[in-house]
């Protein structure tokens, strides 16, 4: 399994394959925070990055992440969406090199907001629960 953070030209060329992968995540696990159009626009503007894991030349996992800079100067890699097949293979094979890439890029940690089921899966790979995210609708946007 090879992993690659795509440049904007590669994102544009692969969007026909990536968009349906991310659409499944948006439909199932996103609660109005963003759409696939937002992912594409922000990735093309450099505000989000797209990582793809390939099995031979076939994309199997696609991930979108953003940089979060905290007042302390610490920088986090916030994973917004992970889509595709063979999550266990990705976590076993691609997470260690991705952690190394993040370290070299200056990230202090990798973080993500996930469902309770994904939280259990991520715990198997060394992620720790730091915060529990809560939400209440204001009635402005449902």
Buried (B, 14 or more C-beta within 10 A) or exposed (E): BEBEBBEEEBBEEBBEEBBEBBBEBBEEBBEEEBEBEBBBEBBBEEEBBBBBBBBEEEBBBBBBBBBBEEEEEEBBBBBBBBBBEBBEBBBEBBBEEBBEBBEEEEBBBBBBBBEEEBBEBBEEEEBEEEEEEEEEEEEEEE
